[in-house]
Amino acid sequence: MSLKSGYDLTYHTKLAAENFCILRTFRSSTSWRIIIRFGMRDEKSQWLKERSTCTLELEKCPYDSELYLRRALCYDKLGFPDLAASDAYRALLLTDEVLDEGEYHEQAVEALEARERKGDGPATNSHVNGNINGNGGCCREQENGHTEMNNGDQIGKQWYKTVAKSHARRSYEILARTLLECGDLKSAFDFSERGLMAFPSNERLQKLKEQILKKYRHRQLEKDPSWDQSDFKPREDLPENGSARRETYLWNGHEPDRFSEENLSFINAEIQKSGPKCKVRVVELPILAGETSTSTTTKPSTTIKQLGIFTSSAISPKETVLLEPSVLTSSTRLHDPFCDACSTRLPPFSPDNPLPACPNCEDTVFCSQACHDRAQSLYHPAICGILDFDVVAKDPSPFAATSCLYTLLFARTMAMAETQNLHPLDLPQIKYLWGDFTDPTKVSRTLPFSFESNIQQPIHLLNSLSLDLFAPTTLARYDTWVINTLFSKFRGVANAKMNERTGIPEVAGVHWLWSLANHSCAPNVRWEWEKGGMGFVARGGEEVVRWGEDKGEDRHGEGKWKGGIPMGEEVLNHYCDVELDVKQRREWAVGALGGVCVCERCVWEEREERKEINGTKKKE
């Protein structure tokens, strides 16, 4: 079976829904020829294989917009509309290079010519006397989205512009549809309008535009039946915060076995540098995912393996347990005095007492010589002299502050990867982070996603580093699935500081060893982010969290509530304000934990609350 060159994505989706499976897709003459087998048992594996084939071909022909569109289809069928949107956008950028004769114009045209020479091109199998075929014909893009041959209308080297227009049309269609599916309605609407400006009679884009507006109206009327539609302005009012799947992708070969003896030995050697009395071990934690209630008096029966920090020697009350420096930090403040490396506030300085600084960069100052040296060895050389590298995410609106901090963490990761010539997921500060990934067999969209944050801003950062967006090394390191994996890890472990005046987060950091400590609402440490890094200090005296039936005993702190951590006990951190009541603590921490907290304190306190409520009811 063959589909005409006006490639019908809707029709193709229908085929897949009827249990057809594409085994191999290729271009031949004016048609897309698709070999199809009916009733294939494992359709997913075939799409994964096709995705792998496209990725390998992109290494050989990185400026081929057709390959990006093919891979976008694979991602779409695998249930990753966000990744499909990214590939469609890259294809669209390549069509712009062809049509507008941009920086990569020659490479993009050569890719189309190479495909045509191989017989995989969209127009014909070969040139004759500089024409597309022996009759001097070429393909013509119609407004309805179909492509047909037109003798003598465009000849010679101009044929590739028609092909580029065909690819642009398909890119707009995929972008509008997949971004709609992700929930980024504003970007979906924008691409539908941009597509209709280029192809005014395109029925699919018009229908997609109507679906976007219909979905928003339906959502608003569900919230408020009296919603006034007369004031609705799509470009201003449509939401752009959607979601994507948060999982370890099946093709991700960079995730280590964190529980292997080799990796545990490496992690323990590293933690000795920051916490000499600490040791990392494997622990079993209850699975909290799927809990929707903030009330539970029992622990889940199923568990998951994770890592935890334990003491190898007894630690006294108020003794420093761990102090970890990190350069994987970010600040949204453009001109405020923060250390460029660790993002702590700079100490007072004067001409007589200058702080370490980069001699080639204006306003790149460090709080200490140690931070300066870490910056020069780990990340700064890649961005030295680029004044506006990460300005795209600086001084954001309060609504965008959190998202921009994650973008800035990605920017720092890029600088680290380029300086150290490593894949971002292989950086030691990234590699062993747990990204709160969900089970890939259960489609769950818990990763915040928007076209701007996950696709557009990362591409802007790549351009700021003067990296070729389409080069094989760049694509391998900064493909959108890599960016999503990084964001998953950041959101799972990053800590932030709020501006004391506004309450808006303005500084964030990833401290990979510090993040290994697990949560309890009765923590035995407090954490502090000061000059030198992120640290744990053993609680003691009034800092000790008292709970349970004997919480009122030993007020002088000489017995159970003395504080400190005995040898062999787990170091327990806290992800919420431990002074809150159990209901408030659970509501606060549910996002970070991925479910309702079932630590011993929470379970006991809720049980006691229920006893009190039941006792009151009996008296009544």
Beta strands, then each sheet from edge to edge (+ up, - down):
strand 1: 2-4
strand 2: 20-28
strand 3: 31-38
strand 4: 137-141
strand 5: 147-151
strand 6: 242-245
strand 7: 278-286
strand 8: 303-311
strand 9: 320-324
strand 10: 329-331
strand 11: 445-449
strand 12: 495-498
strand 13: 505-509
strand 14: 518-519
strand 15: 525-530
strand 16: 533-538
strand 17: 572-573
sheet 1: 1+ 3- 2+
sheet 2: 4+ 5-
sheet 3: 6+ 11-
sheet 4: 7+ 8-
sheet 5: 9+ 16- 15+
sheet 6: 10+ 13- 12+
sheet 7: 14+ 17+
end
